[in-house]
Amino acid sequence: MLTLYGGFSPNVRKVSIMLEELELEHDFRQLNVNRGDHHAAEFVRLNPMKKIPVLIDSDGPGGAPITVFESGAILIYLAEKYGRFLPSSGPERYAVLQWLMVQMASIGPAFGQFTHFRRFAPGEHEYARSRYETQAVELFETLDGRLAQSTYIAGEDYSIADIATYPWIANRHNTWGGGIESFANVRRWFDLLNERPAIQRMLLAYKPIEAQAARDWQTASADDTDRFMGRGAYAKHWPGADSTAPRADNLYEQVQQSLQHGTPSTE
């Protein structure tokens, strides 16, 4: 028996796509992250990172139950268990893994931060917004260049690299405004994936999940939102960050001041 703890986030949807591709029955348990369900002690025992998704497989290695968190790790686990969407060896395997890591290490974090500073951060944060918008555009350009060379992200075969990336492209071209028409190869790939029955089933299954997530967001208290965003009473500060030690100084300002005075920085 498979149990997936999740919500409406792109990282959960990628796991749901994989489960649909493998046609695996599973129990989906939606958490209200706005209320802080992911901070509950029983959930933290499943994932000390306090994040969704989490997959529990009652029939893991050797027949023993296993709990897997981090969406990329879950995709690898399922791909290896069922022998699909990840080559078992050779250059093709590492092509899939490296593009999976691109999504995990670059696409997810950059897209998420751009969305935060564009839609959710109070006040003006022009530097942060511009920084992550630039990263997001560059990542779209990289994907577009890659997909000019191959049908799918990791090559000519559909893989967990595509599964991992799809929900982030689907999510961001809507939440940022506009579309992805400026990236013809990404658009072609996106349309190709939209035709897959497994993705169509995921999209249909997620309509009530999305509706519930929207209600959770709308009914969250100010305290709930502060906890979810890590701000207000829930903000944390790095020890010593306010000290006068050189490591706490703004290095950008140091360099700019040295250039203005015509002297190189010695720090």
C-alpha positions in Angstrom: 0.0 0.0 0.0 1.3 3.4 -0.9 0.4 6.5 1.0 1.2 10.0 -0.3 1.1 13.0 2.1 0.8 16.1 0.0 -1.1 19.2 -1.2 -1.2 21.3 -4.3 2.4 22.2 -4.7 4.4 21.4 -7.8 6.6 19.0 -5.8 3.6 16.9 -4.8 2.1 17.0 -8.3 5.3 15.5 -9.8 4.9 12.4 -7.5 1.3 12.1 -8.4 2.2 12.1 -12.1 4.6 9.3 -11.5 2.0 7.3 -9.6 -0.4 7.8 -12.5 2.2 6.8 -15.0 2.8 3.6 -13.1 -1.0 3.1 -12.5 -0.4 2.6 -8.8 -3.3 2.8 -6.4 -2.5 4.9 -3.4 -4.0 6.8 -0.5 -3.7 10.6 -0.9 -3.7 12.5 2.4 -3.9 16.3 1.9 -2.2 18.4 4.5 -3.3 22.0 5.3 0.2 23.6 5.3 -1.4 27.0 5.9 -2.6 25.7 9.2 0.7 24.1 10.0 -0.2 20.4 9.6 3.4 19.7 8.4 4.6 20.9 11.8 2.7 18.3 13.7 4.9 15.9 15.7 3.6 12.8 13.9 4.4 14.3 10.5 7.8 15.6 11.6 8.6 11.9 12.5 8.0 11.1 8.8 9.9 14.1 7.5 12.2 16.1 9.8 12.3 18.8 7.0 8.6 19.5 7.7 7.8 19.5 4.0 5.5 17.7 1.6 5.5 15.3 -0.2 6.2 12.2 1.8 5.6 8.7 0.4 5.1 5.6 2.6 5.4 2.2 0.9 4.2 -0.6 3.1 6.1 -3.0 0.7 9.5 -1.5 0.6 12.9 -3.2 0.2 12.8 -6.7 1.6 9.1 -6.3 2.1 9.6 -3.9 5.0 7.8 -0.5 5.1 9.8 2.5 4.0 9.2 6.2 4.2 10.7 8.5 1.5 10.7 12.3 1.5 12.1 14.8 -1.0 10.2 14.6 -4.3 13.3 13.8 -6.4 14.2 10.9 -4.1 10.6 9.6 -4.3 10.8 9.7 -8.1 14.1 7.8 -8.1 12.7 5.2 -5.6 9.6 4.5 -7.7 11.5 4.5 -11.0 14.0 1.9 -9.6 11.3 -0.2 -7.9 9.2 -0.5 -11.0 11.9 -0.2 -13.6 10.5 2.7 -15.6 11.4 6.2 -16.6 15.0 5.9 -15.4 17.6 3.8 -17.3 19.3 1.3 -15.1 22.8 2.1 -16.3 24.9 3.9 -18.8 25.1 7.5 -20.0 21.4 7.7 -20.4 20.9 7.1 -16.7 23.2 10.0 -15.8 21.5 12.3 -18.4 18.2 11.7 -16.6 19.7 12.2 -13.1 21.6 15.4 -14.0 18.5 17.0 -15.5 16.5 15.8 -12.5 19.0 17.6 -10.3 18.6 20.8 -12.5 15.0 20.8 -11.6 15.6 20.1 -7.9 18.6 22.5 -7.4 17.8 25.3 -9.8 14.3 25.3 -11.4 12.3 24.7 -8.2 14.2 27.1 -5.9 14.5 30.0 -8.5 10.9 29.7 -9.7 9.7 29.5 -6.1 11.6 32.6 -5.0 10.5 34.6 -8.0 6.9 33.7 -7.3 7.3 34.6 -3.6 8.8 38.1 -4.3 6.4 38.7 -7.2 3.2 37.7 -5.4 3.5 37.2 -1.7 6.3 39.3 -0.2 4.9 42.5 1.5 6.5 45.8 0.4 8.9 46.4 -2.5 11.8 44.0 -3.0 13.1 45.1 -6.4 16.6 43.6 -6.0 15.3 40.2 -4.9 12.5 40.2 -7.5 14.9 41.1 -10.3 17.5 38.6 -9.2 15.1 35.6 -9.2 13.3 36.8 -12.3 16.6 36.8 -14.1 17.3 33.3 -12.9 13.9 32.1 -14.0 14.3 33.5 -17.5 17.7 32.1 -17.8 16.4 28.7 -16.8 13.7 28.9 -19.4 16.3 29.8 -22.0 18.4 26.8 -20.9 15.5 24.4 -21.2 14.5 25.9 -24.5 18.0 25.3 -25.8 18.1 21.8 -24.5 14.7 20.9 -26.0 15.9 22.2 -29.4 18.2 19.2 -29.3 16.0 16.5 -28.0 12.3 15.4 -27.8 12.4 15.2 -24.0 14.6 16.9 -21.4 17.1 14.1 -20.9 17.0 12.8 -24.5 14.6 10.9 -26.8 12.8 9.0 -24.0 10.3 10.4 -21.5 11.8 10.2 -18.0 11.5 11.4 -14.4 13.4 14.5 -15.5 10.3 15.5 -17.5 7.9 14.4 -14.7 9.8 16.6 -12.2 9.9 19.6 -14.4 6.4 19.6 -15.9 4.5 20.9 -12.8 6.9 23.8 -12.3 6.4 24.9 -16.0 2.7 24.4 -15.7 2.5 26.4 -12.4 4.8 29.3 -13.3 3.6 30.2 -16.8 0.2 30.9 -15.1 1.2 32.5 -11.8 3.7 35.0 -13.4 1.3 36.3 -16.0 1.5 35.7 -19.7 2.6 32.4 -21.2 5.6 30.5 -22.5 5.1 31.4 -26.1 8.5 33.1 -26.2 10.1 29.7 -25.7 9.0 27.6 -28.7 10.8 24.4 -27.7 9.5 24.5 -24.1 6.0 25.1 -25.5 6.3 22.1 -27.9 7.5 19.9 -25.0 4.8 21.2 -22.7 2.0 20.5 -25.2 3.5 17.0 -25.8 3.3 16.2 -22.1 -0.2 17.6 -21.8 -1.3 14.8 -24.1 -0.2 12.1 -21.8 -3.1 10.2 -20.2 -1.3 10.1 -16.9 -1.0 13.9 -16.8 -4.6 14.3 -17.8 -5.6 12.0 -14.9 -3.4 14.0 -12.5 -4.9 17.3 -13.6 -8.5 16.0 -13.1 -7.7 14.5 -9.7 -6.1 17.7 -8.6 -9.1 20.0 -9.2 -10.7 19.3 -5.7 -7.2 19.4 -4.2 -6.6 22.8 -5.6 -10.0 24.0 -4.5 -9.3 22.8 -0.9 -5.9 24.4 -0.9 -7.4 27.7 -2.0 -10.0 27.5 0.8 -7.2 26.7 3.3 -5.2 29.8 2.1 -8.3 32.1 2.3 -9.2 31.0 5.8 -5.7 31.0 7.3 -5.2 33.3 10.2 -2.5 36.0 10.2 -0.5 33.9 12.6 -0.9 30.8 10.3 0.4 32.8 7.4 3.3 34.2 9.3 4.3 30.6 10.3 3.9 29.4 6.7 6.1 32.3 5.4 8.6 32.2 8.2 8.1 35.8 9.2 6.9 37.8 12.2 7.1 35.8 15.4 8.4 32.9 13.4 11.4 34.7 11.7 14.8 33.4 12.7 18.1 35.1 12.7 21.6 33.8 12.1 23.8 33.9 15.3 26.3 36.7 14.9 24.7 38.2 11.7 24.4 41.6 13.4 28.0 41.7 14.6 30.7 44.0 13.2 32.9 41.1 12.1 33.9 41.4 8.4 31.9 38.3 7.5 28.7 40.2 8.4 29.5 43.2 6.2 27.9 43.8 2.8 30.7 42.8 0.4 28.9 44.3 -2.6 29.0 47.7 -0.9 32.7 47.3 0.1 33.6 46.6 -3.5 31.6 49.5 -4.8 33.1 51.9 -2.4 36.6 50.7 -3.2 35.9 51.2 -7.0 34.6 54.7 -6.4 37.8 55.6 -4.5 40.0 53.9 -7.1 41.4 51.4 -4.6 41.1 47.7 -4.7 39.4 46.0 -1.7 41.8 44.2 0.6 39.2 42.1 2.3 
